[in-house]
Amino acid sequence: MARAYAEVIGDPISHSKSPLIHGFWLSKLGIDADYRATRVFPDDLGAWIAGRTADPDWRGCNVTIPHKAAVLDHVADPGGVRGSIGAANTLFRTGDGDCIVTNTDAAGFLAPIADLDLSGAPVVVVGAGGAARAVLFALEKVGVGRVTVMNRSPLKAAGLLTHFGLKGDVVPLGAPLPPAALLVNASSLGMTGQAPLDLDLSPLPDEALVYDIVYAPLETPLLAAARARGLDTVDGLEMLIGQAALAFELFFGTAPPREHDDELRGLLLA
């Protein structure tokens, strides 16, 4: 009998820690299923999705760079992800067997800072891709103040501020940071194989929080610089585990055992 399975897709994909996370939870719960990492090239995305949705054992997939916007062209979107966040990170089967998209990144991003009062607070976000869309969507929901977006393409970044109804500014990468309560790296800068994100953090107040969604490596130059300044930090594993937990329940019909998060983090850091 064939086993149910889910997976994560992207290009590249070898860095993904999602198979370890989902495999850990499947093992803890005794669920007889698999979770894989699959490299899918951009030109092959449509045909790949068509093939997987025809497989009754396939439960869905997580989606990472560079497919988060492109998947919206190939899968039903009854929740209006295209019009809200504009990027999807999860494809899953409904109870009727249909395949639809959603985005668990926004909730996963907010989970580790849920106790932080960001109402009216100034924020800096680096990047304007699919992850940045989820971050800005989440920040709008909690009522932040002015948002400064740092990005190579000012026009793209300005469009995101308008899309999410946020007041703020767009500045190029490398521009001086404004004072902010929260700095979020929502780009791939600092990821293994990518250029580092080199920012002078001195304009940030002492109570600022620096949040880097990159998780490979976990200790990015940005987080190292923030800790050297004595600033509070949130690393990429927090958001990764949070968004994965929501997706796991969609794939396998049960919540993951979050009481084992400390053990899971240990495995991810090993």
Buried (B, 14 or more C-beta within 10 A) or exposed (E): EEEBBBBBBBBBBEBBBBBBBBBBBBEBBEBEBBBBBBEBEEEEBBEBBEEBBEEEEBBBBBBBBBBBBBBBEBBEBEBEBBEBBBBBBBBBBEEEEEBBBBBBBBBBBBBBBEEBEBEEBBBBBBBBBBBBBBBBBBBBEBEBBBBBBBBEEBEBBBBBBEBBEBEBBBBEBEEEBBEBBBBBBBBBBBBEEEEEBEBEBEBBEEEBBBBBBBBBBBBBBBBBBBEEBEBBBBBBBBBBBBBBBBBBBBBBEEEBBEEBBEEBBEEBEE
